[in-house]
Amino acid sequence: MCLAIPGKITFIEKDQDVTFRTGKVSFGGVQKQVNLMMVPEAREGDYVLVHVGVGISIVDEEEAKKTFQFLREMGELEELNLE
C-alpha cells in the first residue's frame, strides 16, 4: 500500500536551488530529511504530505494532526519507524 504521512517542516536548507531543495520534517517528534522540490512554496512551519521521502503537497495543520493521530491509533506509525 502506498501511504503519504503528514509532517511539519522544521528546517529548510537555504543553500540549495529548487531542484535539490531539502529540509527536516517532524513526524510526531521523529525528524527525517525530506526532498521538498515538489512543494517549492512550502516554508518552515508548514505541514506537508510525505511519500517515500518526498514532500508532495502542503496540508492544513488540523487535518495533518488528525491524520497522524489516526495512524497512531491504527498502529501504523511503529511499522513506518515513526514512533
C-alpha positions in Angstrom: 0.0 0.0 0.0 1.3 3.5 -0.8 0.9 5.9 2.0 1.7 9.6 2.5 2.4 10.7 6.0 1.8 14.3 7.2 4.7 16.1 8.9 5.8 19.6 10.0 8.7 21.3 8.2 11.1 22.3 11.0 14.1 23.4 8.8 14.8 24.1 5.1 18.3 24.0 3.7 18.9 27.6 2.5 21.9 27.0 0.1 20.1 24.8 -2.4 18.2 25.6 -5.6 14.6 24.5 -6.1 15.7 21.2 -7.8 17.6 19.9 -4.8 15.6 21.6 -2.0 15.6 19.6 1.2 14.7 20.1 4.8 13.9 18.4 8.1 10.3 17.3 8.7 9.0 16.2 12.1 6.6 13.3 12.3 5.4 13.4 15.9 8.9 14.3 17.1 10.9 12.0 14.8 12.9 14.1 12.4 13.6 12.9 8.8 15.4 14.5 5.9 12.8 15.1 3.1 13.1 16.3 -0.5 11.0 19.4 -1.0 11.3 20.1 -4.7 7.6 19.3 -5.4 6.5 21.9 -2.9 8.6 25.0 -3.7 6.1 27.3 -1.9 6.4 25.4 1.4 8.0 27.2 4.3 9.3 26.3 7.8 6.2 25.6 10.0 4.1 24.3 7.1 2.7 20.8 7.1 3.4 18.6 4.1 2.3 15.1 3.0 5.5 13.0 2.5 5.6 9.9 0.3 8.9 7.9 0.1 10.9 10.8 1.3 9.4 13.5 -0.9 7.0 16.2 0.1 4.1 16.0 -2.3 1.7 18.7 -1.1 1.1 21.2 1.6 -1.7 20.3 4.0 -3.8 22.1 6.7 -2.3 21.7 10.2 -5.5 20.5 11.8 -6.0 17.8 9.1 -2.4 16.7 9.4 -2.7 16.3 13.2 -6.0 14.3 12.7 -4.4 12.0 10.2 -1.3 11.4 12.3 -3.4 10.6 15.3 -5.5 8.2 13.2 -2.3 6.4 12.0 -1.1 6.2 15.6 -4.3 4.6 16.8 -4.1 2.1 13.9 -0.6 1.2 15.0 0.8 2.1 11.6 3.5 4.5 12.9 5.5 1.7 14.5 5.6 -0.1 11.2 6.9 3.0 9.5 9.5 3.6 12.2 8.0 6.9 13.2 7.4 6.0 16.9 
